[in-house]
Amino acid sequence: MSEGAQAPIWHLYLIETAGGALYTGITTDVARRVAQHEAGRGAKALRGRGPLMLMHQEPVGSHRDALRLEAQVKRLSAAGKRRWLESRPVGEELPCTPS
């Protein structure tokens, strides 16, 4: 990385499918990544499972920290993920379709 350049901030996000499944991912640009999921260019697990709802996003910091948190959340059961979501700061649920 060049001198003076800052490392990107990584974010954790959770998306809920129309069927109620929760998908967990990380990215440096949540809006871009969600748009990719909506367009069917993201994870195969979300293709054809819309409409999708962005349930949570939070800045984590480094890529390493984001990977660790993502792994922790992915290990949770569906009920555990919902309890984890309830423990996070209240945020607005947003449809994934960009405005």
Secondary structure, DSSP 8 states (H G I E B T S, - for coil): --TT-----EEEEEEE-TTS-EEEEEES-HHHHHHHHHTT-S-GGGTT--S-EEEEEEEEESHHHHHHHHHHHHTS-HHHHHHHHHHS-----EESS--
